[in-house]
Amino acid sequence: MTKLFFIFILLLSLLGIQHAHAEAAVGAVIGDPTGISGRLGMDGQHSLEGALAYSTGHYEGLHVHATYLWDRARSFATSEGPIELYYGLGVRLIAISKGDRDGEIALGPRAPLGLLYNFTNPNVEIFGEVSLAMDLVPKTDVDLDVGIGVRVRF
């Protein structure tokens, strides 16, 4: 549990980093996992994203992830504004709370691909994401996370 607390504090501190043109957003994601989601823009093309959530997929338990994103990889024009494609690379940790592996930790890299739409009034973003994750511990396994969410930008 101490490791999870350390990771949670690390994610909170990453969200608190402020750059000259940083834009932060906090909200919720539903799917697998479901919980709190945050994003911190580093510049116009990159951001840090993380979540503190609960996973009900391959492993059930507290889910924490942090990801470096390449924003605006491609934009799709709509009459209301662009829908932006992003991708990233990060790490996922699940404190398993059910099944054969109860009490163990699943840890490994994750690679999300998502779409993001920004509203200007109110200052809100909606997103949908598919993330391929590869658990390296407690055993090597591949998992797919899918979620949709909304975050308020400030």
Sequence and secondary structure as in RCSB ss.txt:
>XXXX:A:sequence
MTKLFFIFILLLSLLGIQHAHAEAAVGAVIGDPTGISGRLGMDGQHSLEGALAYSTGHYEGLHVHATYLWDRARS
FATSEGPIELYYGLGVRLIAISKGDRDGEIALGPRAPLGLLYNFTNPNVEIFGEVSLAMDLVPKTDVDLDVGIGV
RVRF
>XXXX:A:secstr
 HHHHHHHHHHHHHHH   TT  EEEEEEEEESEEEEEEEE SSSEEEEEEEEEEESSSEEEEEEEEEEEEEEEE
E  TT  EEEEEEEEEEEEEE SSTTTT EEEEEEEEEEEEEE SSS EEEEEEEEEEEE BSS EEEEEEEEEE
EEE 
